[in-house]
Amino acid sequence: MRPGLGSSDRRAAHEILFTVLKRLLLGLIGVIVVGLVAFCVFAWRPAIAEIAPPAPGSFAPALVAQGEVLASAGYCSACHTAKHGKPFAGGYPMATQFGTIYSTNITPDPATGIGKWSEPAFRRAMHEGVSRNGAHLLPAFPYDHFTKLTDGDVAALYAYFMTRAPVRQEASDNTVPFPLNIRLLQAGWKLLFFTTGRFQPQPTQSAEWNRGAYLAEGISHCGACHTPRGVLGAEIRDRAYAGAPIDGWIAPPLDKTNPSPVPWTHAELVAYLGTGISRYHGTAAGPMGAVPRGLSHLPAADVAAIATYFASRNGSASQGAQGDAAIVKALVADKIGSGLTYDPAARLYAGACASCHYNGRQLNPLRPDLALNSAVNLDDPTNLIRVILYGVSAQDGAPGVVMPGFAHGFTNADVARISAYLRATRTTKPAWADLETKVATIRAQGQGQ
């Protein structure tokens, strides 16, 4: 029989175990404390001193004019102006999976805007995503794109905003929940997803391509809408321009997966980006409506450069024959539903759509051909439903041409019926599922901004 441990031996063993566990726990606490301190040191940014608001006349007119063009190309007004609000005074709501984030006042008001920001403070916000007071900015502000801008372009933007009319308007409270609203934690997000640095030209590409890449990747931040995001809200870099939901719409892919039957050639991209009208792809609407309005202030060579950049990514140069065949097929499909019919869906189309969208023997860019339109060919019917419900305003698309919305005249079943009809008769793609529920959801969301 083996002798057992005595009570004194058991106590000694327990004390040793307790001591070991205590040391492990204290060591773990120490590691956590050291890690937290190290993170705080890493995340901390100093405040930059306030300045007296500079006089508008202190900025060179040419620099202000350059900033105006850049601000337009960056759609700054679209995001920093609330509906019916004063320009650049903020308050525009941006719905995210983490809550609603409201844009800030970027007028030179000294109390509620950026009137007391120095140019270095403004540059740090653009290049590093850090406010004048040292707080990390939420990535709804696309500093991950603006970091690519040259110091000269940032200086021009600063000159432009500091010469706008100051507007006193307090910031709206974001609805981002705790602890995601702790600005210090944004440093962790940056550590994972953000790399600061100016745009680096590709030596194997032309000067025009590099200029287009600089504009598209930087000030115009095209990927902010057209690139899908991960669970933490960062763009998925290896799926750049693969398409993504944005503000209740779908931003179509800008890469080779774009579903448009006619390829987005350089010429089509120039027309669409510069005017909002494309002969083969329709007119800009929804969040995209602000893009051609903004880019129209750029020199024509810059718009062409952006088109060169995206045409190189979407493979359109090798798809010419595909486009010709799609146009012939679309003109044939145009005749479907244009005459006497007993199909309820066809009658609905004939009564509401055919008078504008029937082209006959040739395409009319002011009356988009629905067989060629991205909204009918996307895997998601959201864009088509939104246009049917709310139309296209005079502000978007072709000047002076308005598409009326049918939200008041059509039931959810009507919109679903006509969407399904167009999908079936204008494409060879699979039918959209559960359309009536989708229509009801979009109608409940409303027209938006």
N, C-alpha and C positions, 0 to 999 in steps of 0.2 A: 504494500500500500504506500502510495507516494505521500509524502508529508505536504500539507497545505500551507499557504502563506498565513502568517500570523497577522493580527489586527494592525500591528505597528508597520509591518511590511506593506499591507494594503494601503494604509494611510500615506506611506512614503511614495508608493506608485501613483496614487491619486494626485499627490502634490506635484510630482514630476510631470504628469500629464497636464495638470492645470497650468503649470508654469510654461510648458511648451505651447499650449493653446493660447495662453495669454500673450506670449511673445509673438506668436503668429498673428493674432488679432491686432496687437499694437503695431506690428510691422505692416499689416495690410492698411491699417488706418494711416500710418505714416506715409505709405506709398500714395494713398488717395489724397492726403493733404498736400504732399509734394506735387502730385499731378495737378491738383486744382490750382495751386499757387503758380505752377509753371504755365498752365493754360491761361490764367488771368494775366500773367506777365506777357504771354504771347498775344493775347487778345486785346490788351489795353492799348488805346491810342490817345495821345494827348489832344486837348482842345487847341484850336488855333485861334489866336486873339481876334476879337472883333475889330473892325475898322469903321471909320466914319464913311457913310455911303458916298461913293465917288460921284462926282458931277458927271452927268451924261456927256457934256462937252469935252470931257477929258479923254474920250475914246476916239480914235481915228475913224472917220466915216467909212472908209474902205473896210476896216476891220469889223465894224458893226454890220455892214452889208454882207460880208462873208459869213458872219455868225447867223444872220437871218436865213441865208440859203441853207446852212447846215441844220439849223433848228427845224426848218421846213422838211428837210430830208430825213430828220430823225423823228418826225411826227410829234414833236414836243407838245404842241398845242392840243393834240388829240388826247393825250394822257393827262396833261396838267390843267385841263379846262373842264369843269363840270358842265353838265347840260344846263344851258341858259346862264352859265356863270361867266365871270370876267376872265379874259385870256390869261393863262398861266397862273391863275390864283389857286389852283389845286382843287381837291374835293372830288375828283373823278373816282368812282368806286371800281375796284378790280377784284372780281370774285376769284378766289383760289381755293384749293382743297384744304387750306389751313385757315380760311376765313376771308373776310373782305378787307382789302388794303386800300386806303384812300391816298391819292397822289397829293404831293405837298405844294405849297405856295412857292413858286420860283420867281415871283416878281421882286423888284428891289425894295419892297416894303421893309423898313428896319426892324419892325416889331414881329411880324408874322411871316416874312419872306426871307430873302437872302441879301437884303440890303447891307448888312454888316459883315458879309462874307468877303474875305480877300480873295484874290485870284488863286493863291496857293490852296486855300480851303476848298474852293470850287473845283480845282484840278484834282485834289485828293478824292473828292466825292466821285468825280467822273472816272478816275483811274483806279481807285482802291475801294470804292463803296463805303466811305467813311464820312459822316457828317462833320460840320465845323466843330461841334462840341465833343467829337471823339466817338460818338455812337456809331455802331455798324449799321449800314442801311440794309433794309430788306431787299432780297433779290428781285422783287417786283420792279425795282428800278434796275434797268439792264446794264449795270456797270460791268458785267462780264463781257459785254460788247464794247462799251465806251472806253474800256481800258486800252483798246487798240488805237484810239485816236491820238494824233500827234499833239504835242504841246501847243503848236500854232493854231490848230483847229479848236482846241479847248479854250484858248485865249479869245478866239473870235466868238465862240458861244458865250463866254463870260461877258464880253463887251456888249453883245446883243441883249442879253437878259438884264444887264445893269442899266440899259437905256430904255427899258420898257416902262410903262406907267405903273407905279407902285399901287398895289391893292392890299388893303388891310383885311385879311380873312384868316381866322383861326383854323388850325388843322382839325380835321374830323378824326374821331377815335377809331382806330382799326379794331377789328373783331377777332384778331388772331389770339387764340387761347394761351394761357399759361401752360407750360414754360416756354412755348415757342415765341412768345412776345419779348423774351429777355434778349436784348440786343447783343449782349456779350456772347451769347451762344451762336450768333451769326458767324463769329470767327471760326467756329468748328465747321459750319457749312462751307465757308470759304476754303478751309484747309482741305476739305474733301473734293470740292468742285470748282474752285476759282483759281485761275492763274493770271496774275497781273502781268502786263507787258504790252508794248506797242506792236502794231501790225508789222509782220516780217514778210516782205515780198518773196515770191517764189521765183528763183532765178531761172527756172525752166519755162516759165510762162511769160507772155508778152506784157508790155507796159500797160496796155488796155485791160488785160485780164486782171493784173494786180490792182489797178485802180478800181475796177469793179468789185474785186474781193474786199478791198479796203472799205468801200462804201457799204457793201452788203453785210459784211461781218461786223463793221463798226457802227457808224452813226445810224444807219437804217435798220440795224439789228433784225434782219429778216428771220433768222433762226429762232428768235424769241416767240414767234407765232407758228412757224412752219416746222419746228423740230419738237418731237414728243418729249415729255418730261418724265422723270422717275418719281418714285414715291416721296422723295424729299424736295421735289420741285425743281431739280436741276435738269438742264437739257441733256438728253442722252446723246453724247457726242458721236458715237458710232452709228447713229441713225439720223444724222444731220439732214434736215429738209425732207424727212419722210412723211410729213403731214402731222397735224395735231389739232385737237379741239381748242378753240379760243373764243371767249366771250359769247358762248352759245352758238358758235358757228364751227365749221370745219375748215381749217387752213389746209388746202390740198398739198400733196407732195410736190416738191420742186425738183425731185431727182428722177431717175429712170422709171420709178413706179407710178408716176403721174398717169391717171386713167384716161386723159383726154384722147379721143380718137385721132385728132390732128395734133402732131407734135408741136411743142412750144418752141418754134424756131427763133433765131435771133431777131428777125423782123417782127414777129408776133410779140415778142417780149418788149421790144422797143415801143411798139404802138400801145401795148397794154399798160406798161409802166409809166409812159409819158402822158397818156391821155385817158386811161381807164377804159378804153374800148379796144376790142380785138375782133377782127373779122370772123375768126373761127372759134373764139372761146367766150364771147359774150362781153358783159360789162362788169366793172368792179362794184361790189356791194358789201354791206356789212362792215366788219373791221378793215377789210381791204380797201374800202372806199377812200380812206384817208391817205392811202399810199400814193396813188397817182397824183392826187392833189399836192402832196408834199414833194414828190420827185419832180413835178412839173417846173419847180423853181431851179432845179439843177441845170447846168449847161447840157446841151444835147449830147455832147461827147461823154459826159458822166452817165447819163441814162443808157447810152449805147454800151458803155463799159460794164455796167451791171448786167445788161442783157448778155454780153459776151461771157461773163462769169457763170451765169446760170445755164446758158445754152451748152457750155462745156460740161456741165454736170448732168444734164438730162438726156444726153444721147440723141438729141433731135437731128443732128447732122446726118445720121444714118437711117432716118425714118421717113424720107420724103415720099416714097411710093405708098407707104402706109397712109399718109395723110390724103393723098389724091384719091385713093380708093374710099376712104371714109367720107369725103365730101360728096362723091357720087352717090354713095349709099344713103347719106343724110338727105339729099334732095329727093330721092325716091321715097324715103320714109315720111318726108314732109307732107306728101299727098294723103297719107293715112289719116282718116278722121276729118278731112277737109270738105267732104261732100255729104250727101244724105246718108244717114246711118241710124240704125235702131239700137246700137250699143249704148247703154246709159253713160258709160265713161267717155265714149267717143263724142256723144252729144254734149257732154259737159265741157270737154276740150274744145269742141267746135264753137260753142257759145262764148267761152271765156278767154280762149287762148289763140285760136287759129287766125283770127283777124289780124293779129300782130305778128305771130310767129310763123305764119305760112309764107315762105319765100318764093315758091314757084321754081324758076329755072336757075336762079343765081342767088348767092348769099347776100344778105343785107346786114352789115355790121350793127345797124341801129335796131335790128329786130333779130336778136340772137337765135341761131338754129339750135333747137333743143336736143337734137341727136348728137351734136358736137359739144354741148355745154358740159362743163365739169360737174355741175350740180346733179345732172341726171346720170352721170357715169360713176360717181363716187360710190364706195361701198356703204356709206352712211347717207341717208336721205335728208339730213338736217338742213343743208343749205337750200335744197329745192323747196322744202316745206316752209322755211322762213321767207323765201322770196314769194311764194304763193300767198302766204298769210299777210305779209307786210309790204310787199312790193319793193321797188327801187325808187328812191327819192330823186328829185331833181339835182340834189347836191352830189350824188354819186353817178357813176356811169356817164352816158352820153349827155352833153349839155342840152337842156331843154327837152329831153325825152324822159318821160316818167312811166314806170310800170305801176299800175294801181295794186294795192293789196286787197285780198279777198277775205280778210279775217271776219268781217261783219256779214258778208254775203254767203260764205261757205261754212257748212258744218264740218266737224272733224272728219266725218265719213266722206264728205265731198273732197276734201283735200287729200285724204288717203286714196280715194278712188282715182283722182286725176294723176297723182304721183305714181301709183301702180301702173296706170295706163301708159304714161310716158316711159317708164322703165321697161315695160314689156314691148312697146312698139318702136322705141327709138334706140334700144340697145339689145345686145344679146347676153347681157349680164343677168345673174340670178335675181329673182324678185326680192324686194325688201320685206322683211318679216314684221308683223305686228305694227303696221303703219298707223292705224287709227290711234293706238296708245301713244305712239311717238308724236303724232300731231297734237294730241291733248297735252302732253308734257311741254312741248314747245310753246303752245298757246298760253299755258299757265305761266311760263317764264316771262311772257310779254315781249315787247319789241326791243327793250333794252335802251341803251344810251342813244 
